[in-house]
Amino acid sequence: MPSGTLDFIVQPVIDHVFELCVHTYGCRVIQRILEHCLEKQTRPIIDQILAEIHTLTKNEFGNYVIQHILEHGKFQGDKNKIVKSIKGKVIELSNHKFASNVVEKCLQYGSEKDRKEIIDEFMEATDEEEGTPVMNGPLY
């Protein structure tokens, strides 16, 4: 179906973006809308998602929506907002079961400057007494 004819699906989604993002199947619906619909249809959805970046990044299903915007998003400004939201929390989020996937996508799809800043944050996160990384696992 042409994206312009999908308003009958998009309009009800706009009223329930957060609930769909954190739902097993709803997150997939959101991802498909972001892929196949026009910017005028997706902008209200993306704005609501970006307003909940922190919660969705740590959510079992919401993190997939955030990753999807990083990987397939049409607007660099949206990606920049996500990358900016993880800065200062890289170690904490890297140790989180779901948020670590978002950090990985930020490294993959962020700008060269963003990647450098994220890596620098990893490198600066050392225990001053022992000089060892603060992370619980290996630094990839």
C-alpha positions as CSV (number, residue, x, y, z in Angstrom):
1,M,0.0,0.0,0.0
2,P,1.2,3.5,-0.7
3,S,2.4,5.2,2.5
4,G,-0.1,8.1,2.0
5,T,-3.0,5.6,2.4
6,L,-1.8,4.3,5.8
7,D,-3.2,7.1,8.0
8,F,-5.9,4.7,9.3
9,I,-3.0,2.8,10.9
10,V,-0.8,5.7,11.8
11,Q,-3.4,7.9,13.5
12,P,-4.3,5.4,16.3
13,V,-0.6,4.6,16.8
14,I,0.2,8.3,17.5
15,D,-2.2,8.1,20.5
16,H,-0.3,5.0,22.0
17,V,3.4,5.4,20.9
18,F,4.9,4.6,24.3
19,E,2.7,1.6,25.0
20,L,3.5,0.2,21.6
21,C,7.2,0.8,21.9
22,V,7.4,-1.3,25.1
23,H,5.2,-4.1,23.8
24,T,6.5,-7.4,22.2
25,Y,4.7,-6.9,18.9
26,G,4.0,-3.2,19.2
27,C,7.7,-2.3,18.9
28,R,7.7,-4.0,15.5
29,V,4.6,-2.1,14.3
30,I,6.4,1.2,15.3
31,Q,9.5,0.1,13.4
32,R,7.6,-0.7,10.2
33,I,5.8,2.6,10.3
34,L,9.1,4.4,10.7
35,E,10.4,2.5,7.7
36,H,7.5,2.8,5.3
37,C,5.6,6.0,6.1
38,L,6.1,9.6,5.1
39,E,7.9,12.1,7.4
40,K,4.7,14.0,8.1
41,Q,3.2,10.7,9.4
42,T,6.3,9.6,11.4
43,R,7.4,12.9,12.9
44,P,4.8,12.9,15.7
45,I,5.8,9.3,16.5
46,I,9.5,10.1,16.5
47,D,9.0,13.1,18.7
48,Q,7.2,11.0,21.3
49,I,9.9,8.4,21.1
50,L,12.7,10.9,21.6
51,A,10.9,12.4,24.6
52,E,11.2,9.0,26.2
53,I,14.7,8.1,25.1
54,H,16.0,7.2,28.6
55,T,13.1,4.9,29.5
56,L,13.0,3.2,26.1
57,T,16.8,2.7,25.9
58,K,16.6,0.5,29.0
59,N,13.4,-1.2,28.1
60,E,13.3,-4.9,26.8
61,F,11.4,-3.9,23.7
62,G,11.8,-0.1,23.5
63,N,15.6,-0.4,22.9
64,Y,14.8,-2.0,19.6
65,V,12.9,1.1,18.5
66,I,15.8,3.3,19.5
67,Q,18.2,1.1,17.7
68,H,16.0,1.2,14.6
69,I,16.1,5.0,14.5
70,L,19.9,4.9,14.8
71,E,20.2,2.3,12.0
72,H,17.4,3.3,9.6
73,G,16.5,6.8,10.7
74,K,16.2,9.3,7.9
75,F,17.2,12.4,9.9
76,Q,20.6,12.9,11.4
77,G,19.2,15.2,14.0
78,D,17.2,12.3,15.5
79,K,20.2,10.1,15.6
80,N,22.3,12.9,17.2
81,K,19.6,13.3,20.0
82,I,19.9,9.6,20.8
83,V,23.7,9.7,20.8
84,K,23.7,12.8,23.0
85,S,21.4,11.1,25.5
86,I,23.9,8.3,26.2
87,K,26.9,10.6,26.7
88,G,27.9,10.8,30.3
89,K,26.2,7.5,31.0
90,V,28.1,5.2,28.6
91,I,29.5,2.9,31.3
92,E,26.2,2.6,33.1
93,L,24.3,1.9,29.9
94,S,26.9,-0.5,28.6
95,N,26.4,-2.6,31.6
96,H,22.7,-2.7,31.2
97,K,21.2,-5.8,29.5
98,F,19.1,-3.8,27.0
99,A,20.7,-0.4,26.9
100,S,24.1,-1.9,25.9
101,N,22.6,-2.6,22.5
102,V,21.8,1.1,22.0
103,V,25.3,2.0,23.0
104,E,26.6,-0.4,20.4
105,K,24.4,1.1,17.7
106,C,25.6,4.6,18.7
107,L,29.2,3.4,18.0
108,Q,28.1,1.8,14.8
109,Y,26.0,4.6,13.3
110,G,27.1,7.8,15.2
111,S,29.3,10.4,13.5
112,E,33.1,10.0,13.8
113,K,33.1,12.7,16.4
114,D,30.4,10.9,18.5
115,R,32.2,7.6,18.3
116,K,35.4,9.3,19.5
117,E,33.6,10.9,22.4
118,I,31.9,7.6,23.4
119,I,35.2,5.7,23.2
120,D,37.0,8.5,25.2
121,E,34.3,8.1,27.9
122,F,35.0,4.4,28.0
123,M,38.7,5.0,28.3
124,E,38.4,7.7,31.0
125,A,36.2,5.4,33.2
126,T,39.0,3.9,35.2
127,D,39.3,3.3,38.9
128,E,41.9,5.9,40.0
129,E,43.2,3.7,42.8
130,E,43.8,0.5,40.8
131,G,43.9,1.9,37.2
132,T,41.5,-0.8,36.0
133,P,38.3,-0.4,34.0
134,V,35.2,0.2,36.1
135,M,33.1,-2.0,33.8
136,N,32.0,-5.4,35.0
137,G,32.8,-7.1,31.7
138,P,35.3,-6.8,28.8
139,L,35.6,-3.6,26.8
140,Y,34.9,-4.4,23.2
